[in-house]
Amino acid sequence: MKKGLMMAGCILVVLIFVLSIKTPVAVEEKQGVINSGGSTLKERIMPPEGFERIEAKEGTFGDFLRNLPLKPDGTKVLYYNGGIKRNEVYAAVVDMEIGDKDLQQCADAVIRLRAEYLYKNRLFQKIRFNFTSGFTAEYSRWAEGYRIMVRDNQASWVKKTGYSDGYTTFRAYLDTVFTYAGTLSLSGELKPVKIEQMEIGDVFIRGGSPGHCVIVVDMAANKTTGEKLFLLAQSYMPAQDIHILKNPENKALSPWYSLNFGDLLLTPEWVFENDELKRFID
């Protein structure tokens, strides 16, 4: 009799132990949207239950952003000088070097992502950005060996070397753009978009000093309700790793944001109005 009671007790203990192991996993699967083993944005951040990613055709800017490489889960955002960003406003860190100068800040990060996409697809003629002064910096001309000389706030092209479209040359071009461009110049290059027409690659931007911008790097939709969600990426001051932003207003949905956010979009380090959405002109 005692042996039978002991066996029953052991079975009960084992059952409780098994249930205690399974319960936290079930909660994590229900609440979490982060796949810690994912190496790209698409693999790392899952849409919430009931949502599916919207279509992004292969080879498009949206497809490029959705497949951005990410550093391992838990990686800290670093400044250009190796310092750690203490304000953990991010859910993931993009795996892309930023150089060792205080150049790639908010507008520069958006320019970088757009330029990297165009460069990857060898669309060199489309890689062109304006300086705040109004001067247009064309990568195709840079590749031909011309360099930009700035004197008394006036920029001009000067032939310096032979043709090169290698990545080192491309990065040197971008650093020059970062030096003389900003939210004010970038805002003028983009076209306004109604919030309900949002697409991956669109940019919330307020040009000025100070100004700020963040870029939509992915979207998902609920086929039943029609609600749309989006993910945002940014850099900030001083120059730092591009990172995927958390949603400070809805931790249960974070890092996704609902398109039904109302008049103001509250991001961790900036507040945008819903009419500040813009798009690159192809």
PABA-941899 format. One record per residue (C-alpha): residue in three letters; x, y, z; residue number from 1. Coordinates in nm, 4 decimals. Layout:
N
SITE, ALA, X, Y, Z, NUM
...
***
This chain:
282
SITE, MET, 0.0000, 0.0000, 0.0000, 1
SITE, LYS, 0.2799, 0.2372, 0.0912, 2
SITE, LYS, 0.4668, 0.1445, -0.2290, 3
SITE, GLY, 0.1566, 0.2250, -0.4351, 4
SITE, LEU, 0.1167, 0.5615, -0.2639, 5
SITE, MET, 0.4839, 0.6385, -0.3196, 6
SITE, MET, 0.4554, 0.5588, -0.6932, 7
SITE, ALA, 0.1445, 0.7750, -0.7230, 8
SITE, GLY, 0.3272, 1.0553, -0.5476, 9
SITE, CYS, 0.6252, 1.0240, -0.7831, 10
SITE, ILE, 0.3980, 1.0314, -1.0877, 11
SITE, LEU, 0.2289, 1.3442, -0.9519, 12
SITE, VAL, 0.5648, 1.5144, -0.8958, 13
SITE, VAL, 0.6840, 1.4249, -1.2468, 14
SITE, LEU, 0.3559, 1.5520, -1.3957, 15
SITE, ILE, 0.3869, 1.8832, -1.2096, 16
SITE, PHE, 0.7514, 1.9133, -1.3242, 17
SITE, VAL, 0.6598, 1.8531, -1.6903, 18
SITE, LEU, 0.3773, 2.1048, -1.6761, 19
SITE, SER, 0.6089, 2.3605, -1.5155, 20
SITE, ILE, 0.8485, 2.3225, -1.8101, 21
SITE, LYS, 0.5850, 2.3535, -2.0827, 22
SITE, THR, 0.3898, 2.6472, -1.9422, 23
SITE, PRO, 0.6567, 2.9214, -1.9901, 24
SITE, VAL, 0.7205, 2.8023, -2.3482, 25
SITE, ALA, 0.3518, 2.8272, -2.4316, 26
SITE, VAL, 0.3355, 3.1807, -2.2906, 27
SITE, GLU, 0.6458, 3.2828, -2.4894, 28
SITE, GLU, 0.5032, 3.1457, -2.8147, 29
SITE, LYS, 0.1776, 3.3318, -2.7627, 30
SITE, GLN, 0.3224, 3.6679, -2.6641, 31
SITE, GLY, 0.6565, 3.6859, -2.8422, 32
SITE, VAL, 0.7239, 3.7892, -3.2029, 33
SITE, ILE, 1.1027, 3.7612, -3.1790, 34
SITE, ASN, 1.2824, 3.4592, -3.3212, 35
SITE, SER, 1.6193, 3.5002, -3.1533, 36
SITE, GLY, 1.7887, 3.2727, -3.4063, 37
SITE, GLY, 1.6839, 3.4753, -3.7096, 38
SITE, SER, 1.9689, 3.6462, -3.8954, 39
SITE, THR, 1.7582, 3.8833, -4.1076, 40
SITE, LEU, 1.4743, 4.1176, -4.0200, 41
SITE, LYS, 1.2237, 3.8854, -4.1879, 42
SITE, GLU, 1.3531, 3.5842, -3.9968, 43
SITE, ARG, 1.3924, 3.7620, -3.6614, 44
SITE, ILE, 1.0682, 3.9589, -3.6219, 45
SITE, MET, 0.7488, 3.7639, -3.6800, 46
SITE, PRO, 0.4089, 3.9293, -3.7406, 47
SITE, PRO, 0.1677, 3.8998, -3.4456, 48
SITE, GLU, -0.0990, 3.6300, -3.4489, 49
SITE, GLY, -0.3587, 3.6967, -3.7191, 50
SITE, PHE, -0.1225, 3.9078, -3.9323, 51
SITE, GLU, 0.0757, 3.8224, -4.2440, 52
SITE, ARG, 0.3512, 4.0154, -4.4151, 53
SITE, ILE, 0.2341, 4.2152, -4.7141, 54
SITE, GLU, 0.3799, 4.1312, -5.0533, 55
SITE, ALA, 0.7172, 4.2785, -5.1436, 56
SITE, LYS, 0.8325, 4.1687, -5.4876, 57
SITE, GLU, 1.1828, 4.0287, -5.5144, 58
SITE, GLY, 1.4355, 4.2943, -5.6110, 59
SITE, THR, 1.2341, 4.5893, -5.4812, 60
SITE, PHE, 1.3437, 4.8353, -5.2140, 61
SITE, GLY, 1.0842, 4.6848, -4.9809, 62
SITE, ASP, 1.2259, 4.3364, -5.0309, 63
SITE, PHE, 1.5767, 4.4690, -4.9637, 64
SITE, LEU, 1.4710, 4.6299, -4.6347, 65
SITE, ARG, 1.2750, 4.3253, -4.5209, 66
SITE, ASN, 1.5852, 4.1131, -4.5664, 67
SITE, LEU, 1.8321, 4.3411, -4.3899, 68
SITE, PRO, 2.0948, 4.1394, -4.2025, 69
SITE, LEU, 2.0777, 4.1693, -3.8237, 70
SITE, LYS, 2.3415, 4.1305, -3.5571, 71
SITE, PRO, 2.2811, 3.8482, -3.3036, 72
SITE, ASP, 1.9820, 3.8958, -3.0768, 73
SITE, GLY, 2.0774, 4.0955, -2.7684, 74
SITE, THR, 2.3549, 4.2925, -2.9427, 75
SITE, LYS, 2.3899, 4.6499, -2.8167, 76
SITE, VAL, 2.3735, 4.9542, -3.0429, 77
SITE, LEU, 2.7186, 5.1092, -3.0688, 78
SITE, TYR, 2.8210, 5.4658, -3.1459, 79
SITE, TYR, 3.0764, 5.5402, -3.4167, 80
SITE, ASN, 3.3487, 5.5574, -3.1481, 81
SITE, GLY, 3.2622, 5.2203, -2.9926, 82
SITE, GLY, 3.0532, 5.3569, -2.7054, 83
SITE, ILE, 2.7291, 5.1814, -2.6108, 84
SITE, LYS, 2.3884, 5.3453, -2.6571, 85
SITE, ARG, 2.2423, 5.3291, -2.3068, 86
SITE, ASN, 1.8862, 5.4081, -2.4091, 87
SITE, GLU, 1.7640, 5.0648, -2.5212, 88
SITE, VAL, 1.4901, 5.1814, -2.7559, 89
SITE, TYR, 1.5531, 4.9046, -3.0061, 90
SITE, ALA, 1.4461, 4.5459, -3.0682, 91
SITE, ALA, 1.7257, 4.4544, -3.3099, 92
SITE, VAL, 2.0449, 4.5975, -3.4617, 93
SITE, VAL, 2.1168, 4.6056, -3.8348, 94
SITE, ASP, 2.4448, 4.4364, -3.9288, 95
SITE, MET, 2.6020, 4.7199, -4.1286, 96
SITE, GLU, 2.9224, 4.9046, -4.0472, 97
SITE, ILE, 2.8879, 5.2789, -3.9902, 98
SITE, GLY, 3.2504, 5.3923, -4.0026, 99
SITE, ASP, 3.4507, 5.5641, -3.7301, 100
SITE, LYS, 3.3329, 5.9215, -3.7832, 101
SITE, ASP, 3.0275, 6.0998, -3.6463, 102
SITE, LEU, 2.8557, 6.1080, -3.9852, 103
SITE, GLN, 2.5829, 5.8449, -4.0261, 104
SITE, GLN, 2.3060, 5.9966, -3.8151, 105
SITE, CYS, 1.9289, 5.9936, -3.8806, 106
SITE, ALA, 1.8900, 6.1213, -4.2384, 107
SITE, ASP, 2.2212, 5.9624, -4.3309, 108
SITE, ALA, 2.0956, 5.6173, -4.2261, 109
SITE, VAL, 1.7948, 5.6516, -4.4577, 110
SITE, ILE, 2.0230, 5.7708, -4.7377, 111
SITE, ARG, 2.2562, 5.4776, -4.6653, 112
SITE, LEU, 1.9820, 5.2171, -4.6923, 113
SITE, ARG, 1.8474, 5.3644, -5.0155, 114
SITE, ALA, 2.1964, 5.3964, -5.1650, 115
SITE, GLU, 2.2952, 5.0412, -5.0627, 116
SITE, TYR, 1.9858, 4.9056, -5.2364, 117
SITE, LEU, 2.0598, 5.0980, -5.5571, 118
SITE, TYR, 2.4294, 5.0064, -5.5464, 119
SITE, LYS, 2.3534, 4.6373, -5.4945, 120
SITE, ASN, 2.1372, 4.6444, -5.8060, 121
SITE, ARG, 2.3940, 4.8556, -5.9968, 122
SITE, LEU, 2.1447, 5.1355, -6.0500, 123
SITE, PHE, 2.4270, 5.3873, -6.0335, 124
SITE, GLN, 2.2459, 5.6634, -6.2222, 125
SITE, LYS, 1.9790, 5.6724, -5.9503, 126
SITE, ILE, 2.2278, 5.7212, -5.6675, 127
SITE, ARG, 2.2081, 6.0969, -5.6228, 128
SITE, PHE, 2.1392, 6.3080, -5.3167, 129
SITE, ASN, 2.1244, 6.6797, -5.2518, 130
SITE, PHE, 2.3357, 6.8744, -5.0082, 131
SITE, THR, 2.1609, 7.1204, -4.7795, 132
SITE, SER, 2.3065, 7.3936, -5.0047, 133
SITE, GLY, 2.1128, 7.2500, -5.2999, 134
SITE, PHE, 2.4133, 7.0924, -5.4761, 135
SITE, THR, 2.3366, 6.7508, -5.6278, 136
SITE, ALA, 2.5937, 6.4799, -5.5558, 137
SITE, GLU, 2.5716, 6.2104, -5.8251, 138
SITE, TYR, 2.7448, 5.8816, -5.7590, 139
SITE, SER, 2.7871, 5.8133, -6.1310, 140
SITE, ARG, 3.0057, 6.1217, -6.1589, 141
SITE, TRP, 3.1966, 6.0293, -5.8437, 142
SITE, ALA, 3.2675, 5.6868, -5.9959, 143
SITE, GLU, 3.4099, 5.8603, -6.3029, 144
SITE, GLY, 3.6830, 6.0022, -6.0822, 145
SITE, TYR, 3.5383, 6.3427, -5.9971, 146
SITE, ARG, 3.5436, 6.4633, -5.6379, 147
SITE, ILE, 3.3437, 6.7353, -5.4658, 148
SITE, MET, 3.5271, 7.0438, -5.3466, 149
SITE, VAL, 3.3467, 7.2727, -5.1016, 150
SITE, ARG, 3.4669, 7.6282, -5.0509, 151
SITE, ASP, 3.2697, 7.9082, -4.8877, 152
SITE, ASN, 2.9620, 7.6804, -4.8856, 153
SITE, GLN, 2.9899, 7.6407, -5.2630, 154
SITE, ALA, 3.0373, 7.2881, -5.3997, 155
SITE, SER, 3.1875, 7.1939, -5.7352, 156
SITE, TRP, 3.3211, 6.8892, -5.9166, 157
SITE, VAL, 3.6948, 6.8450, -5.9753, 158
SITE, LYS, 3.8508, 6.5597, -6.1721, 159
SITE, LYS, 4.0871, 6.3751, -5.9395, 160
SITE, THR, 4.1311, 6.0138, -6.0478, 161
SITE, GLY, 4.0232, 5.7398, -6.2874, 162
SITE, TYR, 3.6997, 5.5417, -6.2998, 163
SITE, SER, 3.6133, 5.3167, -6.0065, 164
SITE, ASP, 3.2794, 5.1787, -5.8909, 165
SITE, GLY, 3.4219, 4.9558, -5.6161, 166
SITE, TYR, 3.2627, 4.9494, -5.2753, 167
SITE, THR, 3.5418, 5.1511, -5.1114, 168
SITE, THR, 3.4814, 5.4310, -5.3608, 169
SITE, PHE, 3.1076, 5.4069, -5.2987, 170
SITE, ARG, 3.1531, 5.4378, -4.9212, 171
SITE, ALA, 3.3766, 5.7408, -4.9622, 172
SITE, TYR, 3.1024, 5.8998, -5.1715, 173
SITE, LEU, 2.8456, 5.8300, -4.8990, 174
SITE, ASP, 3.0623, 5.9837, -4.6266, 175
SITE, THR, 3.0814, 6.3005, -4.8333, 176
SITE, VAL, 2.7031, 6.3032, -4.8733, 177
SITE, PHE, 2.6574, 6.2460, -4.5004, 178
SITE, THR, 2.8800, 6.5459, -4.4315, 179
SITE, TYR, 2.6722, 6.7926, -4.6328, 180
SITE, ALA, 2.3185, 6.6468, -4.6392, 181
SITE, GLY, 2.0581, 6.6209, -4.3631, 182
SITE, THR, 1.6892, 6.5984, -4.2837, 183
SITE, LEU, 1.6217, 6.9343, -4.4494, 184
SITE, SER, 1.7733, 6.8352, -4.7841, 185
SITE, LEU, 1.6369, 6.4803, -4.7753, 186
SITE, SER, 1.2856, 6.6000, -4.6960, 187
SITE, GLY, 1.2941, 6.8145, -5.0096, 188
SITE, GLU, 1.3837, 6.5140, -5.2256, 189
SITE, LEU, 1.0911, 6.3008, -5.1103, 190
SITE, LYS, 0.7267, 6.3240, -5.2112, 191
SITE, PRO, 0.4400, 6.3336, -4.9588, 192
SITE, VAL, 0.2354, 6.0162, -4.9126, 193
SITE, LYS, -0.1000, 5.9731, -4.7416, 194
SITE, ILE, -0.0727, 5.7596, -4.4330, 195
SITE, GLU, -0.3224, 5.5014, -4.5606, 196
SITE, GLN, -0.1029, 5.4514, -4.8699, 197
SITE, MET, 0.2079, 5.3595, -4.6710, 198
SITE, GLU, 0.4572, 5.1227, -4.8326, 199
SITE, ILE, 0.7795, 4.9633, -4.7117, 200
SITE, GLY, 1.0573, 5.2154, -4.7726, 201
SITE, ASP, 0.8482, 5.5216, -4.6871, 202
SITE, VAL, 0.9977, 5.7720, -4.4444, 203
SITE, PHE, 0.8553, 5.9712, -4.1556, 204
SITE, ILE, 1.0601, 6.2885, -4.1722, 205
SITE, ARG, 1.0716, 6.6359, -4.0254, 206
SITE, GLY, 1.3332, 6.8471, -4.1925, 207
SITE, GLY, 1.5107, 7.1046, -3.9855, 208
SITE, SER, 1.7636, 7.1658, -3.7151, 209
SITE, PRO, 1.6844, 6.9760, -3.5136, 210
SITE, GLY, 1.4976, 6.7342, -3.7345, 211
SITE, HIS, 1.4615, 6.3589, -3.7460, 212
SITE, CYS, 1.3479, 6.0728, -3.9670, 213
SITE, VAL, 1.2709, 5.7016, -3.9412, 214
SITE, ILE, 1.2124, 5.4544, -4.2233, 215
SITE, VAL, 0.9444, 5.1867, -4.2646, 216
SITE, VAL, 1.1339, 4.8588, -4.3071, 217
SITE, ASP, 0.8486, 4.6064, -4.3089, 218
SITE, MET, 0.4693, 4.5798, -4.3033, 219
SITE, ALA, 0.2040, 4.3214, -4.2206, 220
SITE, ALA, -0.1733, 4.3084, -4.2532, 221
SITE, ASN, -0.4677, 4.1318, -4.0932, 222
SITE, LYS, -0.6791, 3.9783, -4.3698, 223
SITE, THR, -0.9860, 3.9692, -4.1460, 224
SITE, THR, -0.9850, 4.3215, -4.0045, 225
SITE, GLY, -0.7735, 4.4980, -4.2668, 226
SITE, GLU, -0.5516, 4.6530, -3.9984, 227
SITE, LYS, -0.1927, 4.7155, -4.1077, 228
SITE, LEU, 0.1253, 4.7102, -3.9000, 229
SITE, PHE, 0.4732, 4.8423, -3.9720, 230
SITE, LEU, 0.8293, 4.8297, -3.8398, 231
SITE, LEU, 1.0587, 5.1317, -3.8116, 232
SITE, ALA, 1.4366, 5.1725, -3.8252, 233
SITE, GLN, 1.6538, 5.4692, -3.7403, 234
SITE, SER, 1.9941, 5.6041, -3.6520, 235
SITE, TYR, 2.0336, 5.8993, -3.4179, 236
SITE, MET, 2.2875, 6.1419, -3.2750, 237
SITE, PRO, 2.5726, 6.0826, -3.2397, 238
SITE, ALA, 2.6239, 5.8442, -3.5343, 239
SITE, GLN, 2.5234, 5.4921, -3.4308, 240
SITE, ASP, 2.4194, 5.1513, -3.5603, 241
SITE, ILE, 2.0915, 5.1458, -3.7503, 242
SITE, HIS, 1.8361, 4.9768, -3.5269, 243
SITE, ILE, 1.4767, 4.8512, -3.5313, 244
SITE, LEU, 1.2672, 5.0594, -3.2933, 245
SITE, LYS, 1.0500, 4.9328, -3.0110, 246
SITE, ASN, 0.6936, 5.0620, -2.9800, 247
SITE, PRO, 0.6811, 5.2592, -2.6526, 248
SITE, GLU, 0.3022, 5.3051, -2.6714, 249
SITE, ASN, 0.2066, 4.9397, -2.7133, 250
SITE, LYS, 0.4481, 4.6954, -2.5541, 251
SITE, ALA, 0.2238, 4.3999, -2.6371, 252
SITE, LEU, 0.2473, 4.4843, -3.0088, 253
SITE, SER, 0.6114, 4.6046, -3.0038, 254
SITE, PRO, 0.8199, 4.6277, -3.2124, 255
SITE, TRP, 0.5288, 4.6545, -3.4565, 256
SITE, TYR, 0.3281, 4.9771, -3.4850, 257
SITE, SER, -0.0363, 4.9936, -3.5923, 258
SITE, LEU, -0.1222, 5.2167, -3.8864, 259
SITE, ASN, -0.4212, 5.3279, -3.6765, 260
SITE, PHE, -0.1978, 5.5363, -3.4504, 261
SITE, GLY, -0.4027, 5.8544, -3.4842, 262
SITE, ASP, -0.2669, 6.2061, -3.5346, 263
SITE, LEU, 0.0704, 6.1521, -3.3684, 264
SITE, LEU, 0.3233, 5.8728, -3.4112, 265
SITE, LEU, 0.5137, 5.8305, -3.0858, 266
SITE, THR, 0.8527, 5.6679, -3.1402, 267
SITE, PRO, 1.1025, 5.6263, -2.8552, 268
SITE, GLU, 1.3055, 5.9374, -2.9404, 269
SITE, TRP, 1.0774, 6.1510, -3.1584, 270
SITE, VAL, 0.7100, 6.2321, -3.2188, 271
SITE, PHE, 0.5882, 6.2652, -3.5792, 272
SITE, GLU, 0.2598, 6.3904, -3.7177, 273
SITE, ASN, 0.0680, 6.1566, -3.9476, 274
SITE, ASP, 0.1148, 6.3917, -4.2443, 275
SITE, GLU, 0.4962, 6.3687, -4.2264, 276
SITE, LEU, 0.5192, 6.0483, -4.4303, 277
SITE, LYS, 0.7168, 6.0727, -4.7554, 278
SITE, ARG, 0.8570, 5.8468, -5.0310, 279
SITE, PHE, 1.1602, 5.8281, -5.2563, 280
SITE, ILE, 1.0865, 5.9227, -5.6160, 281
SITE, ASP, 1.1929, 5.6439, -5.8533, 282
***
